[in-house]
Amino acid sequence: MLKISIVSPSVRSELLPIVKKCLDRQTLKAFEWLIVGPVKEANIEEPQKKEGDYYGLNKAWNKAFRQAKGSLIVSIVDGLWFDPHTLERLWEHYQTDPKSCVSCIGHQYDQIINGKPEHMVWRDPRARSDLGSFYEVPHTEMELCVASFPRQAVIDVGGVDEEFDKYAAMSEKEMMARMYAAGYKTYIDQSIEYRAIQHPRLSTEWDKRYEAGIPYYQKCLMDIERGVRKSLDLFKK
């Protein structure tokens, strides 16, 4: 039985081999790996941008979500190292609570030694030591570097908002806000480690596009709180 669909949008082919090696070592083997983008490893074609788009990340996510066959979706971005028990432990969280969405903690490193990123140069600001290793968090704490959420949750809220392709970031947090409003819970598990290889932004426009998207993001959150923004139609297309 296929349990997990791993979703990895990528435009950096050179950062995918480390992910593949980690997936090859996973103790849970019942998964598929959906790669979207212009990379040679992709098994889903990169979606076309629309006029005014900064990138196609959210269209890529939705395209992969529509093809996912696993009951649990795990987002894993390129350039990451993670433990062999990562998928098994995320699956255990889902089995314990089928409405749980779990984000992991990871720091950035600038060297690779024996196949593993070493020498930390950036610490995840979400890391803390006062709540134990597994605890509930607001949707704003969710990052999709390594994170799991039920496929049913994606269906219930209609996927990620492709309007955010005009901007940079924030779309995953907005989707998680809709999931939270639909009765799903968001957690962090600090005991599931991932390590990110430090790499530059894809474009110098990133910060400008991020700032431009803040008003739209804030409007979305207000509409979710008012109960008028529950599910999008994007997943049904």
C-alpha positions in Angstrom: 0.0 0.0 0.0 1.3 3.4 -0.9 1.3 5.4 2.3 3.2 8.7 1.5 3.5 11.0 -1.5 6.7 13.1 -1.3 6.4 16.4 -3.1 9.5 18.3 -4.2 9.2 21.3 -6.6 12.8 22.0 -7.7 14.7 24.2 -10.2 18.1 23.1 -8.8 19.1 19.7 -10.2 22.4 19.7 -8.4 20.6 19.8 -5.0 18.4 16.7 -5.6 21.0 13.8 -5.2 21.4 14.4 -1.5 17.6 14.1 -1.1 17.6 10.9 -3.2 20.3 9.3 -1.0 18.3 10.1 2.1 15.1 8.6 0.6 17.0 5.5 -0.5 17.9 4.9 3.2 14.4 5.4 4.6 13.0 2.7 6.9 9.5 3.2 5.5 9.5 2.3 1.8 5.9 2.7 0.8 6.2 6.1 -0.8 6.3 7.8 -4.2 8.5 10.8 -5.0 6.9 13.5 -7.1 9.4 16.0 -8.5 8.1 19.1 -10.4 10.2 21.5 -12.3 12.7 22.0 -15.1 15.2 19.5 -13.7 16.1 16.3 -15.4 14.9 14.3 -12.4 11.4 15.6 -12.7 8.5 13.2 -13.2 5.9 16.0 -13.4 6.3 18.7 -16.0 6.8 22.2 -14.8 3.6 24.3 -15.0 3.5 27.4 -17.1 3.7 30.8 -15.5 1.0 33.4 -16.0 1.7 37.0 -16.8 2.9 38.8 -13.7 4.1 35.7 -11.9 7.4 35.7 -10.0 7.7 32.0 -10.1 5.5 28.8 -10.5 6.0 27.2 -7.0 2.4 27.2 -6.1 1.2 25.8 -9.4 3.9 23.1 -9.0 2.6 22.2 -5.6 -1.0 21.9 -6.8 0.0 19.9 -9.8 1.8 17.4 -7.6 -1.0 17.4 -5.0 -3.5 16.4 -7.8 -1.3 13.4 -8.8 -0.5 12.3 -5.3 -1.7 8.8 -4.4 -0.5 8.5 -0.8 -2.8 9.3 2.1 -0.1 11.5 3.7 1.8 14.2 1.8 5.3 15.0 2.8 6.9 18.1 1.5 10.7 17.9 1.1 12.6 20.6 -0.7 15.9 20.2 -2.5 19.3 20.4 -0.8 18.3 18.6 2.4 19.8 15.8 4.4 17.4 14.0 6.8 17.4 10.9 9.1 16.5 7.4 7.8 13.5 7.3 10.2 12.0 10.6 9.0 9.1 9.2 6.9 8.4 6.4 9.4 8.0 8.9 12.2 5.9 11.4 10.2 3.7 8.4 9.3 3.4 7.5 13.0 2.1 11.0 13.8 -0.5 10.7 11.1 -1.6 7.3 12.4 -1.9 8.7 15.9 -3.9 11.7 14.7 -5.1 11.7 11.1 -5.7 15.5 11.3 -2.2 16.4 12.3 0.1 18.5 10.2 3.8 18.3 11.3 6.7 20.5 10.5 10.3 19.6 11.4 13.2 21.8 12.5 16.3 22.3 10.5 19.4 24.5 10.3 21.6 25.6 7.5 25.2 24.3 6.9 27.9 25.4 4.4 30.0 22.2 4.1 29.3 18.6 3.2 31.4 16.0 5.0 30.9 12.3 4.3 27.6 13.1 2.6 26.2 15.1 5.5 26.0 18.9 5.8 28.2 20.2 8.6 29.3 23.5 10.1 26.1 25.4 11.0 25.8 28.9 9.6 22.1 29.6 10.3 19.9 28.4 13.1 16.2 27.9 12.6 14.5 30.6 14.7 11.6 28.2 15.5 14.0 26.0 17.6 13.2 26.1 21.3 13.8 24.0 24.4 10.9 24.8 26.8 8.1 22.7 25.3 9.8 19.3 24.7 10.3 17.8 21.3 6.7 17.7 20.0 4.1 20.4 20.5 1.3 22.3 18.9 2.1 25.6 17.2 0.2 28.3 15.3 0.0 27.9 11.5 2.5 30.7 11.1 5.2 28.3 12.5 4.7 25.8 9.7 7.5 25.5 7.2 7.4 23.0 4.3 11.1 22.2 4.1 10.3 18.9 5.7 6.6 18.7 6.7 3.7 16.4 6.5 -0.1 16.9 6.1 -2.9 14.6 5.1 -3.9 14.5 1.5 -7.5 14.9 2.6 -6.6 18.2 4.2 -5.4 19.5 0.8 -8.7 18.3 -0.8 -10.7 19.9 2.0 -9.1 23.4 1.6 -8.7 23.3 -2.2 -4.9 23.3 -2.4 -2.5 26.2 -2.2 -3.4 29.6 -3.6 -1.7 30.2 -7.0 -2.2 33.9 -6.7 0.9 33.8 -4.4 3.0 33.0 -7.5 3.0 36.7 -8.1 4.8 37.2 -4.8 7.4 35.2 -2.7 6.7 32.9 0.2 3.7 33.0 2.6 1.5 30.7 0.5 2.1 27.6 2.6 1.2 29.5 5.8 -2.0 30.7 4.3 -2.9 27.1 3.2 -2.1 25.9 6.7 -4.4 28.6 8.1 -7.3 27.2 6.1 -6.4 23.7 7.2 -6.4 24.9 10.8 -9.8 26.5 10.3 -11.0 23.2 8.9 -10.1 21.3 12.0 -6.6 20.2 11.4 -3.9 20.8 13.9 -0.3 22.1 13.3 2.7 20.8 15.2 6.5 20.9 15.3 8.6 17.8 16.0 12.1 18.9 16.8 13.3 15.4 17.2 13.1 14.8 13.4 16.3 16.5 12.2 16.9 17.8 8.7 20.0 19.8 7.6 19.9 22.3 4.7 22.8 23.0 2.4 23.1 26.8 2.4 22.5 28.3 -1.1 21.7 31.8 -2.4 18.2 33.0 -3.3 17.1 32.3 -6.8 16.6 36.0 -7.5 17.5 39.4 -6.1 13.8 40.2 -6.5 12.8 37.8 -3.7 12.7 40.4 -0.9 10.8 42.9 -3.0 8.2 40.3 -4.0 7.9 39.2 -0.4 7.0 42.7 0.8 4.6 43.1 -2.1 2.7 40.0 -1.0 2.1 41.0 2.6 -1.1 42.9 2.0 -2.6 40.0 0.1 -1.5 37.5 2.8 -3.0 39.6 5.5 -6.3 40.0 3.6 -6.4 36.2 3.2 -6.0 35.6 6.9 -8.7 38.1 7.7 -11.1 36.4 5.4 -10.2 33.0 7.0 -10.9 34.4 10.4 -14.3 35.8 9.2 -15.2 32.4 7.8 -15.5 33.6 4.2 -12.4 31.9 2.9 -12.5 28.2 3.6 -11.8 26.2 0.4 -10.4 27.2 -3.0 -11.3 25.4 -6.2 -7.8 24.9 -7.5 -7.5 21.3 -6.4 -10.6 20.4 -8.5 -9.2 21.8 -11.8 
